[in-house]
Amino acid sequence: MATLTYSNYYNQFQTLIDSRQSFEICGVKTEDMLDITEVLEKYIESQYLKCRIYTKNRIVAGMAGLLNPALGIFSLASIAAHNILTYDPDYEIARDIANNRISVVYKKS
């Protein structure tokens, strides 16, 4: 998997997606993650590919059920609905907020 830095990802991500490669963007500021994932999503979809975007460790939201059962059920139901709507993606884009990185993984081989 190729590793790109936040400062130079824009010059390389299109070539990697065009060649169906997986890669990771490191050093991403939390406040820029949504913008970067939007750029990646738009480009992937412009190539007539499907993608799924998610936040790593989101299942932790389901653990909220230990404190608030209604919130836990809602969180898990939302995750399940999202997975159904984005069934069989070509790419998965994972925002890893804790480690300041975005992983873009090609799922079809």
Rosetta silent file (secondary structure, phi, psi, omega in degrees, C-alpha in Angstrom):
SEQUENCE: MATLTYSNYYNQFQTLIDSRQSFEICGVKTEDMLDITEVLEKYIESQYLKCRIYTKNRIVAGMAGLLNPALGIFSLASIAAHNILTYDPDYEIARDIANNRISVVYKKS
SCORE:     score description
SCORE:     0.000 S_00000001
   1 L     0.000  129.530  178.364    0.000    0.000    0.000 S_00000001
   2 E   -73.199  147.063  177.151    1.405    3.373   -0.992 S_00000001
   3 E  -117.483  122.939  178.357    1.754    6.023    1.683 S_00000001
   4 E  -112.058  154.580  174.206    1.155    9.657    0.770 S_00000001
   5 E   -97.426  156.167  179.511    1.541   12.704    2.950 S_00000001
   6 L   -54.495  -37.112 -174.916   -1.205   15.237    3.417 S_00000001
   7 L   -72.982  -19.564 -178.691    0.918   17.877    1.705 S_00000001
   8 L  -127.208    9.859 -176.830    1.338   15.916   -1.556 S_00000001
   9 H   -61.223  -35.381 -172.673   -1.629   13.525   -1.824 S_00000001
  10 H   -63.560  -29.533 -179.023   -3.423   15.686   -4.379 S_00000001
  11 H   -77.308  -12.739 -172.365   -0.663   15.220   -6.960 S_00000001
  12 L  -124.474  -20.818 -170.157   -0.823   11.426   -6.751 S_00000001
  13 H   -64.699  -34.647 -178.215   -4.232   10.099   -5.722 S_00000001
  14 H   -64.694  -41.642  178.483   -5.806   10.159   -9.197 S_00000001
  15 H   -62.760  -41.058  179.625   -3.038    8.017  -10.674 S_00000001
  16 H   -66.363  -41.802  178.464   -3.385    5.498   -7.845 S_00000001
  17 H   -67.337  -42.887  179.371   -7.167    5.283   -8.233 S_00000001
  18 H   -58.966  -32.789  179.917   -6.883    4.989  -12.033 S_00000001
  19 L   -96.801   13.002  175.347   -4.549    2.017  -11.569 S_00000001
  20 L    57.501   45.547  179.366   -6.831    0.496   -8.872 S_00000001
  21 L  -101.773  153.918  172.152   -4.244    0.810   -6.109 S_00000001
  22 L   -93.764  149.144  178.759   -4.773    1.099   -2.358 S_00000001
  23 E  -157.660  169.108 -178.782   -3.081    3.927   -0.488 S_00000001
  24 E  -133.113  138.861  176.094   -3.002    5.845    2.761 S_00000001
  25 E  -108.543  118.707 -176.419   -2.798    9.582    3.368 S_00000001
  26 E  -103.994  156.001  176.392   -0.913   10.399    6.577 S_00000001
  27 L    75.768   29.081 -177.845   -0.749   13.567    8.625 S_00000001
  28 L   -83.796  127.520  176.511   -4.294   14.695    7.865 S_00000001
  29 L   -69.601  140.773 -178.193   -5.670   17.384   10.143 S_00000001
  30 H   -53.927  -41.553 -177.766   -8.971   16.379   11.702 S_00000001
  31 H   -70.158  -13.138  179.582  -10.687   19.484   10.357 S_00000001
  32 H  -100.530   -6.818 -174.714   -9.616   18.586    6.779 S_00000001
  33 H   -60.540  -44.177 -178.904  -10.755   14.942    6.778 S_00000001
  34 H   -64.067  -41.276  179.819  -14.262   15.589    5.480 S_00000001
  35 H   -64.221  -43.501 -178.921  -12.999   17.784    2.639 S_00000001
  36 H   -66.421  -43.709  179.677  -10.379   15.247    1.568 S_00000001
  37 H   -64.353  -32.579  176.856  -12.809   12.326    1.658 S_00000001
  38 H   -66.149  -42.673  177.016  -15.228   14.372   -0.453 S_00000001
  39 H   -60.908  -46.050  179.433  -12.509   14.996   -3.066 S_00000001
  40 H   -62.315  -45.998 -179.417  -11.647   11.287   -3.100 S_00000001
  41 H   -60.252  -46.463 -179.202  -15.306   10.235   -3.329 S_00000001
  42 H   -61.142  -41.344 -179.490  -16.034   12.591   -6.224 S_00000001
  43 H   -68.364  -44.447  179.175  -13.043   11.356   -8.187 S_00000001
  44 H   -58.352  -46.230 -179.489  -13.813    7.681   -7.552 S_00000001
  45 H   -68.691  -28.632  176.967  -17.422    8.161   -8.635 S_00000001
  46 H   -68.425  -18.277  176.980  -16.326   10.113  -11.716 S_00000001
  47 L   -93.541   12.739 -179.898  -14.525    6.913  -12.763 S_00000001
  48 L    61.333   37.849  175.415  -17.853    5.012  -12.528 S_00000001
  49 L  -114.870  157.852  177.261  -16.741    3.220   -9.377 S_00000001
  50 L  -104.067  149.743  176.777  -18.583    2.868   -6.071 S_00000001
  51 E  -140.531  157.504  175.162  -17.151    3.723   -2.690 S_00000001
  52 E  -121.621  130.161  178.144  -18.022    3.433    0.966 S_00000001
  53 E  -113.185  133.385  177.718  -16.825    6.065    3.405 S_00000001
  54 E  -151.492  167.350  176.551  -16.699    5.379    7.108 S_00000001
  55 E  -102.731  127.657  179.268  -14.906    6.329   10.278 S_00000001
  56 L   -59.674  148.461  179.392  -12.680    3.652   11.800 S_00000001
  57 L    64.596   24.652  179.637  -13.755    2.355   15.190 S_00000001
  58 H   -68.924  -19.407  178.609  -17.310    3.563   14.624 S_00000001
  59 H   -61.987  -19.921  177.020  -18.582    0.418   16.283 S_00000001
  60 H   -58.818  -30.449  178.027  -17.605    2.152   19.508 S_00000001
  61 H   -59.978  -34.358  177.652  -20.745    4.212   18.969 S_00000001
  62 H   -66.072  -26.336  178.041  -22.693    1.016   19.457 S_00000001
  63 H   -66.799  -17.178  176.474  -21.065    0.641   22.824 S_00000001
  64 H   -59.409  -19.164  178.064  -23.028    3.702   23.845 S_00000001
  65 H   -60.701  -22.925  176.967  -25.802    1.178   24.284 S_00000001
  66 H   -67.767  -32.581  179.632  -24.257    0.247   27.580 S_00000001
  67 L   -94.087  -37.649 -177.663  -25.020    3.730   28.838 S_00000001
  68 L  -140.879   98.700 -176.113  -28.064    4.559   26.729 S_00000001
  69 H   -55.702  -38.544 -179.246  -29.781    1.594   25.032 S_00000001
  70 H   -64.432  -43.523  179.284  -31.780    3.785   22.632 S_00000001
  71 H   -65.698  -40.994  178.671  -28.648    5.577   21.407 S_00000001
  72 H   -62.386  -45.554  179.046  -26.772    2.292   21.037 S_00000001
  73 H   -64.162  -43.403  178.858  -29.553    0.693   18.977 S_00000001
  74 H   -60.715  -44.004 -179.158  -29.838    3.802   16.794 S_00000001
  75 H   -62.485  -47.218 -179.609  -26.061    3.836   16.185 S_00000001
  76 H   -66.448  -36.992  177.194  -25.911    0.178   15.225 S_00000001
  77 H   -65.686  -38.056  178.095  -28.982    0.504   12.985 S_00000001
  78 H   -64.805  -41.972  178.629  -27.381    3.470   11.217 S_00000001
  79 H   -63.024  -44.182 -179.844  -24.184    1.505   10.606 S_00000001
  80 H   -63.410  -43.732  179.311  -26.171   -1.448    9.213 S_00000001
  81 H   -62.516  -42.162  178.727  -28.216    0.815    6.907 S_00000001
  82 H   -61.502  -43.041  179.480  -25.055    2.498    5.620 S_00000001
  83 H   -63.937  -36.736  178.286  -23.472   -0.884    4.851 S_00000001
  84 H   -68.955  -42.977 -179.156  -26.545   -1.995    2.911 S_00000001
  85 H   -66.864  -27.018 -179.061  -26.688    1.244    0.900 S_00000001
  86 L  -112.339   40.297 -177.225  -23.024    0.976   -0.032 S_00000001
  87 L   -63.717  137.338  174.406  -23.025   -2.752   -0.739 S_00000001
  88 L    56.110   57.238 -179.588  -20.095   -4.159   -2.727 S_00000001
  89 L   -75.910  155.177  172.638  -17.998   -0.995   -3.136 S_00000001
  90 L   -76.985  -38.233  179.749  -14.966   -0.804   -5.403 S_00000001
  91 E  -127.836  146.177  168.578  -13.176    1.349   -2.816 S_00000001
  92 E  -115.272  131.214  177.629  -13.479    1.836    0.923 S_00000001
  93 E  -112.879  116.665 -177.043  -12.359    5.142    2.366 S_00000001
  94 E  -113.236  121.136  174.885  -11.688    4.971    6.102 S_00000001
  95 E   -86.907  121.013  178.029  -11.157    8.088    8.187 S_00000001
  96 E  -110.456   86.884 -173.958   -8.859    7.250   11.096 S_00000001
  97 H   -64.776  -38.380 -177.098   -9.243   10.333   13.275 S_00000001
  98 H   -63.121  -31.352 -176.934   -7.177    8.929   16.153 S_00000001
  99 H  -111.445    9.586  177.171   -4.128    8.452   13.891 S_00000001
 100 L    53.976   49.686  179.150   -4.665   11.402   11.520 S_00000001
 101 E  -145.462  159.515  175.526   -4.865    9.287    8.394 S_00000001
 102 E  -125.348  126.536  176.812   -7.218    8.255    5.617 S_00000001
 103 E  -103.203  133.204  177.943   -7.003    4.785    4.106 S_00000001
 104 E  -120.884  108.890 -171.059   -8.255    4.229    0.565 S_00000001
 105 E  -116.702  123.902  175.509   -8.519    0.501   -0.111 S_00000001
 106 E   -77.602  125.141 -171.708   -9.373   -1.083   -3.456 S_00000001
 107 L   -99.348  -12.867 -177.492  -11.718   -3.995   -2.696 S_00000001
 108 L  -103.380  130.451  176.595  -12.008   -5.750   -6.047 S_00000001
 109 L  -137.951    0.000    0.000   -9.197   -7.941   -7.258 S_00000001
